[in-house]
Amino acid sequence: MEEGEVRWDGLCSRDASTRDAALENIRQAVLRRTAQISPVKEDPPPESSEGHLASATALERLNEMLARLLMLSKRCPFRDVREKSASVLSNVQELGIRIPRPLGHGPSRFIPEKEILQVGNEDAQMHTLFADSFATLGRLDNITLVMVFHPQYLGSFLKTQHYLLQMDGPLPLHYRHYIGIMAAARHQCSYLVNLHVNDFLHVGGDPKWLNGLENAPHKLQNLGELNKILAHRPWLITKEHIETTESFCEVEALMEKMKKLQECRDEEEASQEEMATRFEREKRESMSVCCSEDEESAPTRDVSRHFEDTSYGYKDFSRHGMHVPTFRVQDYSWEDHGYSLVNRLYPDVGQLIDEKFHIAYDLTYNTMAMHKDVDTSMLRRAIWNYIHCMFGIRYDDYDYGEINQLLDRSFKVYIKTVVCTPEKTTKRMYDSFWRQFKHSEKKDTRLMADEQANGSNHVWYQHLNSWRKKMLNEKEKPSSTKNDPKRRCRHHWTADHSGMIVTD
């Protein structure tokens, strides 16, 4: 509540000394502004255009302050504020400055002012309500004064309004007031529009948005259709309207989470032990995510004849008592090991795979649904590492706590299904996540999933290959137990559909 050097918020205090100090500060500010505006003289000296503009600006600011003091002299629940505000106005008038006059006659066009409770004549219960409202909003508006006929309802109304417009919630404060502007404007209620405009600017709203709905963010623009129907033809509301609104909220919430995670990264860094714990937790949770609700799908006759054992497929380790091994990606990487191995086996193919791999990882157009110029690297890395996590592959330098912050369950179900049982992927699953994202953006996640699944198989294959070489080297060494079957260590390795490898 600042206006230049003037602070008005002290007037909302329940402490009389705080209000008195604030009133004195305001009185001094008004006198300084008044001194800048000389009463009209008979032969005023000519002013330059710059001087005339400065004088007009000073007069406009003074009038704003006087209008506010006029409101306080009539509608402040604290008597000291009413009386001293009236005194300041009287002093200014004595200096030859015109004082603003109230617009209208009371808070209602239909109820005579004399029949509405006057501020200062209220009982203790109503005074408490007035004081609470004034302390919260810095004013007693027409709505509050008209509701004095029903104190119990007024108390409930003020609490609800305070919670919706000022307490912590899913929407920023300026978004809430802008929605209030949209709703009031739909019914052409200029009084409420002006109230929300003032509050919108007070909490840091962009004045450009007030030039028209087309200047507001797309999320708010898209509320226009719902606002229109709710205001005039609510029976036409369909679930598609609600789903569209919810999906826009999901995009904004995801972007807000990305912002907060980046801020947390900058402020603190988790220990290696904590990061390892978060990885194991995420790995266990990824095993509990159901693929396509565990629906069994029988292969069609025209393809089942081309492979054996039609009942064999992906099975979650956690559901069958198997241990999920963890592989540190630092111990093996495509760049250091896989690339050279593939090139030895199939010259030039390593280069092609490497190129495809990196295009998929870096693939972004810096958009998120209707938003442009967005850094999506945090989200893409969360997806990338979640897929590796499902295969037991860990990055030591990544905080796996970010995954649950950015990826919801519907997205995880989709990703796990397309990676582990792609034949079970349904359109319902595709439609259930990121509903406002473009198809190109959702397809991007599928490309990442495919590349990561292949990459995970490369990791485990190379791990198995390295183990096999090690065992062959050990076998070639002379040993007194070489021919003793009872002393021979036998390892049995298996790979399931997902590429995970376990040992008996």
SULLINUR-V400200 format. One record per run of one state. SS is the DSSP state (h for helix, s for strand, l for the rest). FROM is the first residue (numbers start at 1). LEN is the number of residues. If there is no record, write none. Layout:
BEGIN
[[SS;FROM;LEN] [SS;FROM;LEN]]
END
This chain:
BEGIN
[[l;1;1] [s;2;2] [l;4;2] [s;6;2] [l;8;1] [h;9;4] [l;13;3] [h;16;20] [l;36;13] [h;49;27] [l;76;3] [h;79;16] [l;95;18] [h;113;3] [l;116;8] [h;124;14] [l;138;4] [h;142;8] [l;150;1] [h;151;16] [l;167;6] [h;173;14] [l;187;3] [h;190;13] [l;203;4] [h;207;5] [l;212;1] [h;213;3] [l;216;2] [h;218;4] [l;222;1] [h;223;10] [l;233;1] [h;234;3] [l;237;2] [h;239;29] [l;268;4] [h;272;17] [l;289;3] [h;292;3] [l;295;6] [h;301;4] [l;305;22] [s;327;2] [h;329;3] [l;332;2] [h;334;12] [l;346;3] [h;349;14] [l;363;4] [s;367;2] [l;369;2] [s;371;2] [l;373;4] [h;377;14] [l;391;2] [s;393;2] [l;395;6] [h;401;6] [l;407;2] [h;409;12] [l;421;1] [h;422;3] [l;425;2] [h;427;6] [l;433;6] [h;439;38] [l;477;16] [s;493;3] [l;496;5] [s;501;3] [l;504;1]]
END
